Each structure stands twice: as structure tokens, then as C-alpha cells.
């Protein structure tokens, strides 16, 4: 069995998004590589004056087909002191050999944003029915807080 290695970039504000890249090596064999980019964007609602955050997980290479529409995700702390619900998500082709996973409801994006803000080590679980498709450890760091504050200003 191969050992899984995770390398991660820094949280960066790039254009209209806050992004962080993770590379998982050895997940599906010794020479395999999976890239996961967490991308946070925001939209401003003029009528309410509020900003709404959105979270997208971008996978390269794609792991499933877009027809797999009964997919739920959970982003939870590795140390279960906080409880986060399952979130219904949609997968789609991101083009260029990628796959996107995004919450179906705007309020569900808030669940992911809260987990990212509060947790140093998280687990991203993607499930279809009872079978787990994927479970990834997602490290976070103290850099998220100041970068997110700057981004959401």
C-alpha cells in the first residue's frame, strides 16, 4: 500500500476568488496525483447590501461523471468537537479535464465556509447513497483568517 502525501499552497486572492491548492500523491496508486483546489467566491446583493460566499471544490483529474446526481458532501474537523451536516452538492465538468463540486443551496456554502474558518484539519467526504466515493484530509492554516478578512472586505 502506498503512502499518501499532501502538499498544499497558500491561500491566495486571485481576481474575484480566494483559492488554495492541494496535491495528493499516492491516493490511487504510488504514481497517482490528485489536485484539489478550494475556491471561494463572493457575490454582492444590491437589494440587501449583503455579500454571499460560494465554495467550489475543483478536482483534477475528474473522479466521477456529472450524471452522478445523488452526491452529498461533508466537510468536518478531524477532531469532532464541531458537528457539520451533510450538504447536497452538484458535480459538473469544469472543462480542461477537471470536475467541480459545489453546494446546491447558498446556505450550504455557509456550512463549508464556517468549517474552513474554524478548523485546522478537516476531512472532505463525498458520498453517493451509502457508499463513500472519497475521503480526503484537508489541512488548513492560520493564514486563512487574515486572507479571508481581506477578501471579504
C-alpha positions in Angstrom: 0.0 0.0 0.0 1.4 3.4 -1.0 1.7 6.3 1.4 -0.4 9.3 0.7 1.5 12.6 0.6 -0.2 16.0 0.7 1.4 19.2 -0.4 -0.5 22.5 -0.1 -0.1 26.0 -1.3 -1.1 29.2 0.5 -4.4 30.9 0.5 -4.3 33.5 -2.3 -6.6 36.1 -3.6 -6.7 35.8 -7.3 -9.1 38.1 -9.2 -12.5 37.6 -7.7 -11.7 34.4 -5.8 -9.9 33.2 -2.7 -8.0 29.9 -3.6 -5.9 27.2 -2.1 -4.4 24.3 -4.0 -3.8 20.8 -2.5 -1.9 18.0 -4.3 -2.4 14.4 -3.1 0.2 11.9 -4.2 -0.3 8.1 -3.9 -4.0 8.3 -3.3 -4.9 5.8 -6.1 -1.5 4.1 -6.5 2.1 5.0 -6.0 2.4 7.3 -9.1 -1.1 8.9 -8.9 -1.7 12.5 -8.3 -5.0 14.3 -7.5 -5.2 18.1 -7.5 -7.9 19.7 -5.3 -8.4 23.5 -5.5 -10.7 25.1 -2.9 -12.1 28.2 -4.5 -14.2 30.7 -2.5 -16.0 33.5 -4.4 -18.5 36.1 -3.3 -21.4 37.9 -4.8 -22.9 41.1 -3.6 -26.7 41.5 -3.4 -27.5 45.2 -4.1 -31.0 45.0 -2.6 -29.9 43.6 0.7 -26.4 45.1 0.7 -25.0 41.7 1.9 -22.3 39.5 0.4 -22.9 35.8 -0.2 -19.9 33.4 -0.3 -19.8 30.4 -2.5 -17.4 27.4 -2.3 -16.3 25.2 -5.1 -14.0 22.1 -4.9 -12.2 21.7 -8.2 -10.7 18.2 -8.8 -8.2 17.2 -11.5 -8.5 14.6 -12.9 -12.3 14.2 -12.7 -13.3 11.4 -10.4 -16.9 10.8 -11.5 -19.4 11.6 -14.2 -21.8 14.6 -14.0 -24.7 12.1 -14.2 -23.9 11.1 -10.6 -26.6 13.5 -9.2 -27.2 11.9 -5.8 -24.0 13.2 -4.2 -23.6 14.6 -0.8 -20.5 16.1 0.9 -19.4 16.8 4.4 -16.5 18.9 5.5 -15.8 18.1 9.1 -13.0 18.7 11.6 -10.7 15.7 12.1 -11.3 16.1 15.9 -15.1 16.0 16.1 -15.6 18.8 18.5 -17.8 20.6 16.0 -20.7 18.9 14.1 -21.4 19.8 10.5 -24.3 18.5 8.4 -24.2 16.6 5.1 -24.6 19.1 2.2 -26.2 18.2 -1.1 -23.8 19.0 -3.8 -23.7 19.0 -7.6 -20.9 17.8 -9.7 -20.1 19.1 -13.2 -17.4 19.1 -15.7 -15.1 22.0 -15.1 -13.5 21.8 -18.5 -9.9 21.1 -19.2 -10.1 17.6 -17.6 -11.5 18.9 -14.3 -14.5 18.3 -12.1 -16.3 20.8 -9.9 -18.3 20.0 -6.7 -20.4 22.8 -5.4 -23.3 23.1 -2.8 -26.8 23.2 -4.3 -28.0 25.8 -1.9 -26.3 29.1 -1.0 -26.9 28.4 2.7 -25.0 25.2 2.3 -21.9 27.1 1.1 -22.1 28.9 4.5 -21.6 25.4 6.2 -18.4 24.9 4.2 -17.2 28.4 4.9 -17.8 28.0 8.6 -15.8 24.7 8.7 -12.9 26.3 6.8 -12.9 29.3 9.1 -12.9 27.2 12.3 -10.9 24.0 11.5 -7.2 23.4 11.1 -7.5 19.8 10.0 -10.7 18.8 8.1 -12.0 15.8 6.3 -13.8 16.2 3.0 -16.1 13.2 2.4 -18.0 12.8 -0.8 -20.7 10.1 -0.8 -23.4 8.7 -3.0 -26.1 6.9 -1.0 -24.3 4.7 1.5 -21.0 4.2 -0.4 -18.2 6.6 0.2 -16.6 7.8 -3.0 -13.8 9.7 -1.5 -12.4 10.9 1.8 -9.6 13.4 1.9 -7.7 15.0 4.7 -7.7 18.8 4.1 -5.2 20.7 6.2 -5.8 24.4 6.9 -3.6 27.0 8.4 -3.8 30.3 10.3 -3.2 32.2 7.1 -6.9 31.7 6.1 -8.3 34.1 8.7 -6.4 37.3 7.7 -6.6 36.5 3.9 -10.3 35.8 4.2 -10.9 39.1 6.1 -9.1 40.9 3.3 -11.0 39.1 0.7 -14.5 39.7 2.2 -13.9 43.4 3.0 
